[in-house]
Amino acid sequence: MSTELIEFRTAWWFKVYIFGVTAMCMLTNSEPDQKKSLYWCAKAIRVRCNGKPLKIS
């Protein structure tokens, strides 16, 4: 029997980033730039499979 362990983690600054983007959108009554937000989300999310890092594309 084989078991796979997949671990997802976020960078320490991710919650701060999301809070900042949300606050600025509420203050300015606008929408965030989707491409920039997705870029930083991909940077913040880290995935490991059986201890080996995987790249999110």
HELIX and SHEET records of a PDB file:
HELIX    1   1 PHE A   14  THR A   28  1                                  15    
HELIX    2   2 GLN A   34  ALA A   44  1                                  11    
SHEET    1   A 3 ILE A   6  THR A  10  0                                        
SHEET    2   A 3 ILE A  45  CYS A  49 -1                                        
SHEET    3   A 3 LYS A  52  LEU A  54 -1                                        
END                                                                             
